[in-house]
Amino acid sequence: MSQEKQPEGNLREEFRNLGQNIKNVLNGVWESQERRKLQKDVQDGLNELGKAVNELIDDIQSSEAGKKVVKGVDEFGEKLRSGEVEEKAREGILSALHKINAELEKAISKFTSDEE
């Protein structure tokens, strides 16, 4: 069997066409009437949510429980300013990264030993 040599530019050209087609599809979707309606519905819904949350906040702030919440938020803000929250977050992130790296090292070790 003889293999016909494909022109070198075909692969590159097909990827370029694929990229252009994806761009055109996304452009069409973005400009569609359905997307605009969805965006308006989401914006209207978020505005209504904002109004409801503001009403809830007003109700909470005037109640005794709300005053306790405000005090708790103020205390949390102080912890943020003091660096306590940052330190705990840093410890948590470092711990997670350490575990991820340990698992990746195990996987690398397994793959390299399998190749040998």
N, CA, C and O atoms as a DFTB+ gen file, in Angstrom:
464 C
 N C O
     1  1       0.824      -1.182       0.000
     2  2       0.000       0.000       0.000
     3  2       0.867       1.244       0.000
     4  3       1.813       1.366       0.778
     5  1       0.536       2.128      -0.856
     6  2       1.288       3.386      -0.840
     7  2       0.463       4.425      -0.114
     8  3      -0.757       4.495      -0.261
     9  1       1.147       5.218       0.662
    10  2       0.472       6.267       1.410
    11  2       0.619       7.572       0.650
    12  3       1.719       7.961       0.259
    13  1      -0.495       8.231       0.451
    14  2      -0.428       9.522      -0.207
    15  2      -0.030      10.565       0.819
    16  3      -0.569      10.599       1.926
    17  1       0.895      11.396       0.456
    18  2       1.353      12.431       1.364
    19  2       0.359      13.595       1.311
    20  3       0.067      14.143       0.248
    21  1      -0.153      13.954       2.505
    22  2      -1.081      15.071       2.592
    23  2      -0.275      16.373       2.595
    24  3       0.795      16.449       3.200
    25  1      -0.786      17.365       1.933
    26  2      -0.084      18.652       1.967
    27  2       0.053      19.136       3.404
    28  3      -0.861      18.981       4.213
    29  1       1.207      19.724       3.711
    30  2       1.502      20.146       5.083
    31  2       0.532      21.195       5.589
    32  3       0.228      21.220       6.782
    33  1       0.045      22.048       4.732
    34  2      -0.803      23.137       5.169
    35  2      -2.208      22.717       5.564
    36  3      -2.900      23.479       6.240
    37  1      -2.651      21.538       5.168
    38  2      -4.032      21.140       5.428
    39  2      -4.368      21.088       6.906
    40  3      -5.419      21.588       7.308
    41  1      -3.525      20.511       7.714
    42  2      -3.790      20.394       9.142
    43  2      -3.875      21.776       9.774
    44  3      -4.807      22.074      10.521
    45  1      -2.915      22.592       9.473
    46  2      -2.903      23.950      10.011
    47  2      -4.145      24.714       9.561
    48  3      -4.765      25.425      10.351
    49  1      -4.502      24.563       8.294
    50  2      -5.664      25.256       7.745
    51  2      -6.959      24.776       8.408
    52  3      -7.849      25.578       8.689
    53  1      -7.060      23.477       8.653
    54  2      -8.254      22.947       9.309
    55  2      -8.382      23.468      10.735
    56  3      -9.485      23.794      11.174
    57  1      -7.267      23.551      11.468
    58  2      -7.318      24.118      12.812
    59  2      -7.718      25.587      12.768
    60  3      -8.488      26.053      13.608
    61  1      -7.197      26.309      11.792
    62  2      -7.558      27.713      11.633
    63  2      -9.052      27.833      11.346
    64  3      -9.734      28.684      11.917
    65  1      -9.559      26.972      10.452
    66  2     -10.991      26.974      10.144
    67  2     -11.823      26.619      11.379
    68  3     -12.859      27.230      11.639
    69  1     -11.357      25.630      12.128
    70  2     -12.055      25.243      13.352
    71  2     -12.138      26.428      14.309
    72  3     -13.203      26.713      14.856
    73  1     -11.034      27.107      14.510
    74  2     -11.017      28.273      15.390
    75  2     -11.974      29.349      14.915
    76  3     -12.699      29.940      15.716
    77  1     -11.981      29.604      13.625
    78  2     -12.870      30.625      13.068
    79  2     -14.333      30.207      13.233
    80  3     -15.183      31.029      13.576
    81  1     -14.618      28.932      12.988
    82  2     -15.986      28.453      13.149
    83  2     -16.462      28.547      14.595
    84  3     -17.598      28.945      14.853
    85  1     -15.603      28.186      15.530
    86  2     -15.961      28.300      16.950
    87  2     -16.218      29.757      17.294
    88  3     -17.181      30.077      17.990
    89  1     -15.354      30.638      16.806
    90  2     -15.534      32.069      17.046
    91  2     -16.866      32.542      16.487
    92  3     -17.585      33.288      17.152
    93  1     -17.205      32.119      15.271
    94  2     -18.454      32.535      14.647
    95  2     -19.674      32.009      15.412
    96  3     -20.661      32.726      15.576
    97  1     -19.606      30.774      15.873
    98  2     -20.709      30.200      16.639
    99  2     -20.897      30.977      17.941
   100  3     -22.016      31.353      18.291
   101  1     -19.801      31.213      18.651
   102  2     -19.896      31.944      19.919
   103  2     -20.394      33.360      19.700
   104  3     -21.178      33.879      20.495
   105  1     -19.941      33.985      18.625
   106  2     -20.419      35.323      18.287
   107  2     -21.919      35.304      18.030
   108  3     -22.649      36.169      18.515
   109  1     -22.375      34.316      17.267
   110  2     -23.794      34.196      16.970
   111  2     -24.621      33.977      18.221
   112  3     -25.683      34.578      18.387
   113  1     -24.134      33.117      19.098
   114  2     -24.834      32.861      20.349
   115  2     -24.880      34.136      21.187
   116  3     -25.920      34.473      21.754
   117  1     -23.757      34.843      21.263
   118  2     -23.685      36.056      22.079
   119  2     -24.643      37.131      21.564
   120  3     -25.257      37.848      22.355
   121  1     -24.768      37.239      20.268
   122  2     -25.603      38.276      19.678
   123  2     -27.069      37.862      19.556
   124  3     -27.892      38.664      19.114
   125  1     -27.413      36.636      19.935
   126  2     -28.767      36.135      19.728
   127  2     -29.777      36.834      20.643
   128  3     -29.441      37.338      21.714
   129  1     -31.013      36.841      20.176
   130  2     -32.114      37.424      20.940
   131  2     -32.340      36.641      22.236
   132  3     -32.676      37.223      23.267
   133  1     -32.152      35.311      22.177
   134  2     -32.343      34.478      23.369
   135  2     -31.363      34.864      24.468
   136  3     -31.734      34.942      25.640
   137  1     -30.109      35.105      24.087
   138  2     -29.106      35.495      25.079
   139  2     -29.451      36.845      25.687
   140  3     -29.286      37.046      26.891
   141  1     -29.926      37.767      24.869
   142  2     -30.292      39.090      25.383
   143  2     -31.462      38.984      26.364
   144  3     -31.478      39.643      27.404
   145  1     -32.441      38.140      26.013
   146  2     -33.589      37.959      26.902
   147  2     -33.141      37.307      28.212
   148  3     -33.563      37.716      29.294
   149  1     -32.291      36.298      28.103
   150  2     -31.782      35.643      29.300
   151  2     -31.021      36.643      30.169
   152  3     -31.189      36.661      31.388
   153  1     -30.191      37.467      29.548
   154  2     -29.428      38.461      30.301
   155  2     -30.369      39.424      31.017
   156  3     -30.146      39.755      32.182
   157  1     -31.421      39.878      30.330
   158  2     -32.382      40.796      30.947
   159  2     -33.092      40.110      32.106
   160  3     -33.272      40.708      33.166
   161  1     -33.498      38.849      31.908
   162  2     -34.160      38.110      32.984
   163  2     -33.252      37.963      34.196
   164  3     -33.691      38.129      35.334
   165  1     -31.988      37.652      33.948
   166  2     -31.032      37.506      35.046
   167  2     -30.829      38.840      35.752
   168  3     -30.818      38.892      36.982
   169  1     -30.667      39.921      34.989
   170  2     -30.485      41.235      35.595
   171  2     -31.699      41.638      36.422
   172  3     -31.562      42.133      37.541
   173  1     -32.894      41.422      35.863
   174  2     -34.110      41.747      36.604
   175  2     -34.213      40.912      37.875
   176  3     -34.570      41.421      38.938
   177  1     -33.896      39.629      37.753
   178  2     -33.928      38.749      38.918
   179  2     -32.933      39.174      39.985
   180  3     -33.245      39.151      41.176
   181  1     -31.733      39.565      39.559
   182  2     -30.732      40.017      40.527
   183  2     -31.161      41.320      41.200
   184  3     -30.913      41.521      42.389
   185  1     -31.803      42.199      40.437
   186  2     -32.311      43.436      41.042
   187  2     -33.363      43.133      42.110
   188  3     -33.349      43.722      43.191
   189  1     -34.272      42.211      41.798
   190  2     -35.294      41.816      42.771
   191  2     -34.649      41.170      44.001
   192  3     -35.044      41.437      45.136
   193  1     -33.662      40.326      43.757
   194  2     -32.945      39.697      44.867
   195  2     -32.285      40.761      45.736
   196  3     -32.337      40.689      46.964
   197  1     -31.664      41.746      45.094
   198  2     -31.015      42.829      45.835
   199  2     -32.000      43.583      46.709
   200  3     -31.696      43.913      47.856
   201  1     -33.190      43.858      46.165
   202  2     -34.216      44.555      46.950
   203  2     -34.631      43.723      48.155
   204  3     -34.757      44.238      49.266
   205  1     -34.841      42.430      47.921
   206  2     -35.257      41.548      49.009
   207  2     -34.180      41.450      50.079
   208  3     -34.481      41.455      51.272
   209  1     -32.928      41.362      49.654
   210  2     -31.821      41.280      50.619
   211  2     -31.728      42.575      51.415
   212  3     -31.514      42.540      52.626
   213  1     -31.886      43.721      50.749
   214  2     -31.838      45.003      51.457
   215  2     -32.950      45.100      52.497
   216  3     -32.728      45.588      53.606
   217  1     -34.149      44.634      52.137
   218  2     -35.257      44.633      53.098
   219  2     -34.931      43.726      54.277
   220  3     -35.184      44.080      55.428
   221  1     -34.368      42.554      53.988
   222  2     -34.005      41.619      55.045
   223  2     -32.950      42.230      55.961
   224  3     -33.033      42.116      57.184
   225  1     -31.967      42.873      55.360
   226  2     -30.904      43.507      56.160
   227  2     -31.491      44.582      57.059
   228  3     -31.129      44.680      58.232
   229  1     -32.392      45.386      56.517
   230  2     -33.028      46.421      57.331
   231  2     -33.768      45.801      58.507
   232  3     -33.672      46.285      59.634
   233  1     -34.519      44.710      58.236
   234  2     -35.254      44.028      59.307
   235  2     -34.309      43.454      60.352
   236  3     -34.557      43.562      61.553
   237  1     -33.228      42.845      59.888
   238  2     -32.270      42.215      60.811
   239  2     -31.573      43.265      61.667
   240  3     -31.419      43.091      62.876
   241  1     -31.158      44.344      61.038
   242  2     -30.427      45.372      61.778
   243  2     -31.263      45.997      62.886
   244  3     -30.723      46.449      63.896
   245  1     -32.552      46.023      62.704
   246  2     -33.398      46.633      63.724
   247  2     -33.769      45.641      64.826
   248  3     -34.324      46.051      65.846
   249  1     -33.482      44.360      64.652
   250  2     -33.817      43.361      65.666
   251  2     -32.637      43.131      66.604
   252  3     -31.503      43.512      66.312
   253  1     -32.932      42.506      67.724
   254  2     -31.877      42.187      68.699
   255  2     -30.892      41.171      68.129
   256  3     -29.681      41.288      68.318
   257  1     -31.432      40.169      67.427
   258  2     -30.559      39.163      66.814
   259  2     -29.660      39.825      65.776
   260  3     -28.487      39.473      65.649
   261  1     -30.206      40.774      65.043
   262  2     -29.425      41.481      64.036
   263  2     -28.268      42.244      64.643
   264  3     -27.174      42.296      64.081
   265  1     -28.521      42.833      65.792
   266  2     -27.443      43.576      66.467
   267  2     -26.306      42.635      66.874
   268  3     -25.133      43.009      66.847
   269  1     -26.679      41.402      67.253
   270  2     -25.655      40.409      67.591
   271  2     -24.862      40.011      66.351
   272  3     -23.646      39.829      66.410
   273  1     -25.574      39.878      65.217
   274  2     -24.899      39.536      63.964
   275  2     -23.923      40.639      63.577
   276  3     -22.791      40.362      63.182
   277  1     -24.362      41.886      63.692
   278  2     -23.493      43.016      63.368
   279  2     -22.262      42.993      64.262
   280  3     -21.150      43.249      63.800
   281  1     -22.456      42.689      65.531
   282  2     -21.320      42.606      66.459
   283  2     -20.365      41.490      66.021
   284  3     -19.147      41.664      66.043
   285  1     -20.934      40.337      65.619
   286  2     -20.109      39.221      65.152
   287  2     -19.327      39.588      63.899
   288  3     -18.159      39.226      63.762
   289  1     -19.976      40.312      62.978
   290  2     -19.295      40.752      61.764
   291  2     -18.165      41.715      62.114
   292  3     -17.080      41.650      61.535
   293  1     -18.425      42.599      63.056
   294  2     -17.380      43.531      63.485
   295  2     -16.187      42.784      64.092
   296  3     -15.032      43.135      63.850
   297  1     -16.484      41.757      64.880
   298  2     -15.411      40.957      65.479
   299  2     -14.627      40.211      64.409
   300  3     -13.402      40.112      64.481
   301  1     -15.336      39.688      63.422
   302  2     -14.663      39.000      62.321
   303  2     -13.774      39.974      61.554
   304  3     -12.659      39.633      61.159
   305  1     -14.281      41.192      61.349
   306  2     -13.479      42.222      60.681
   307  2     -12.206      42.515      61.449
   308  3     -11.148      42.725      60.854
   309  1     -12.305      42.530      62.756
   310  2     -11.113      42.772      63.583
   311  2     -10.117      41.631      63.430
   312  3      -8.908      41.860      63.375
   313  1     -10.626      40.395      63.361
   314  2      -9.744      39.247      63.148
   315  2      -9.059      39.344      61.791
   316  3      -7.889      38.986      61.647
   317  1      -9.798      39.830      60.798
   318  2      -9.202      40.021      59.474
   319  2      -8.066      41.037      59.545
   320  3      -6.972      40.816      59.025
   321  1      -8.355      42.145      60.196
   322  2      -7.335      43.209      60.298
   323  2      -6.118      42.755      61.092
   324  3      -4.998      43.171      60.798
   325  1      -6.324      41.910      62.090
   326  2      -5.205      41.464      62.913
   327  2      -4.347      40.413      62.216
   328  3      -3.229      40.137      62.650
   329  1      -4.865      39.826      61.140
   330  2      -4.106      38.814      60.409
   331  2      -4.407      37.397      60.837
   332  3      -3.850      36.453      60.276
   333  1      -5.283      37.222      61.830
   334  2      -5.608      35.880      62.325
   335  2      -6.261      35.025      61.240
   336  3      -5.912      33.856      61.072
   337  1      -7.199      35.604      60.510
   338  2      -7.892      34.861      59.448
   339  2      -6.917      34.524      58.331
   340  3      -6.931      33.413      57.801
   341  1      -6.072      35.480      57.975
   342  2      -5.090      35.251      56.913
   343  2      -4.156      34.106      57.280
   344  3      -3.836      33.264      56.441
   345  1      -3.727      34.077      58.520
   346  2      -2.809      33.024      58.970
   347  2      -3.476      31.648      58.884
   348  3      -2.860      30.682      58.435
   349  1      -4.729      31.566      59.313
   350  2      -5.434      30.274      59.255
   351  2      -5.683      29.861      57.808
   352  3      -5.570      28.684      57.467
   353  1      -6.021      30.824      56.962
   354  2      -6.228      30.517      55.552
   355  2      -4.930      30.032      54.926
   356  3      -4.931      29.064      54.166
   357  1      -3.827      30.695      55.238
   358  2      -2.521      30.304      54.705
   359  2      -2.178      28.882      55.132
   360  3      -1.693      28.089      54.326
   361  1      -2.429      28.559      56.400
   362  2      -2.147      27.209      56.892
   363  2      -2.981      26.169      56.147
   364  3      -2.476      25.109      55.775
   365  1      -4.263      26.478      55.932
   366  2      -5.137      25.552      55.219
   367  2      -4.699      25.346      53.788
   368  3      -4.687      24.218      53.294
   369  1      -4.338      26.427      53.115
   370  2      -3.886      26.339      51.722
   371  2      -2.585      25.564      51.637
   372  3      -2.428      24.712      50.763
   373  1      -1.651      25.849      52.534
   374  2      -0.373      25.129      52.531
   375  2      -0.587      23.638      52.759
   376  3       0.046      22.806      52.108
   377  1      -1.477      23.306      53.680
   378  2      -1.762      21.898      53.958
   379  2      -2.352      21.213      52.721
   380  3      -1.947      20.106      52.366
   381  1      -3.298      21.871      52.078
   382  2      -3.919      21.293      50.880
   383  2      -2.894      21.129      49.767
   384  3      -2.856      20.091      49.107
   385  1      -2.067      22.139      49.555
   386  2      -1.035      22.053      48.513
   387  2      -0.044      20.933      48.812
   388  3       0.385      20.219      47.905
   389  1       0.314      20.783      50.072
   390  2       1.235      19.711      50.469
   391  2       0.633      18.347      50.125
   392  3       1.323      17.477      49.593
   393  1      -0.652      18.163      50.429
   394  2      -1.312      16.893      50.138
   395  2      -1.396      16.652      48.630
   396  3      -1.150      15.541      48.161
   397  1      -1.741      17.684      47.881
   398  2      -1.829      17.550      46.422
   399  2      -0.471      17.178      45.847
   400  3      -0.374      16.274      45.017
   401  1       0.581      17.871      46.283
   402  2       1.922      17.575      45.783
   403  2       2.362      16.170      46.150
   404  3       3.010      15.495      45.350
   405  1       2.021      15.725      47.340
   406  2       2.388      14.366      47.752
   407  2       1.704      13.338      46.853
   408  3       2.327      12.359      46.443
   409  1       0.432      13.558      46.548
   410  2      -0.298      12.632      45.673
   411  2       0.262      12.670      44.252
   412  3       0.386      11.631      43.603
   413  1       0.598      13.861      43.773
   414  2       1.187      13.967      42.436
   415  2       2.539      13.262      42.373
   416  3       2.860      12.610      41.379
   417  1       3.327      13.396      43.433
   418  2       4.625      12.716      43.472
   419  2       4.442      11.194      43.458
   420  3       5.222      10.476      42.832
   421  1       3.404      10.708      44.154
   422  2       3.117       9.274      44.128
   423  2       2.757       8.830      42.705
   424  3       3.221       7.794      42.229
   425  1       1.927       9.630      42.042
   426  2       1.506       9.290      40.681
   427  2       2.697       9.307      39.734
   428  3       2.842       8.414      38.898
   429  1       3.543      10.311      39.861
   430  2       4.734      10.403      39.019
   431  2       5.626       9.195      39.252
   432  3       6.133       8.595      38.305
   433  1       5.813       8.846      40.500
   434  2       6.640       7.693      40.841
   435  2       6.065       6.422      40.235
   436  3       6.807       5.583      39.726
   437  1       4.751       6.279      40.287
   438  2       4.102       5.093      39.729
   439  2       4.290       5.040      38.218
   440  3       4.628       3.990      37.672
   441  1       4.074       6.161      37.540
   442  2       4.207       6.178      36.091
   443  2       5.651       5.947      35.654
   444  3       5.891       5.248      34.670
   445  1       6.604       6.517      36.366
   446  2       7.993       6.323      35.979
   447  2       8.448       4.898      36.270
   448  3       9.251       4.346      35.518
   449  1       7.952       4.294      37.344
   450  2       8.342       2.899      37.621
   451  2       7.679       1.954      36.632
   452  3       8.254       0.922      36.287
   453  1       6.459       2.294      36.162
   454  2       5.792       1.462      35.155
   455  2       6.512       1.518      33.822
   456  3       6.527       0.531      33.088
   457  1       7.105       2.650      33.499
   458  2       7.806       2.803      32.221
   459  2       9.101       2.010      32.217
   460  3       9.545       1.537      31.171
   461  1       9.707       1.866      33.392
   462  2      10.976       1.146      33.474
   463  2      10.699      -0.312      33.394
   464  3      11.626      -1.121      33.443
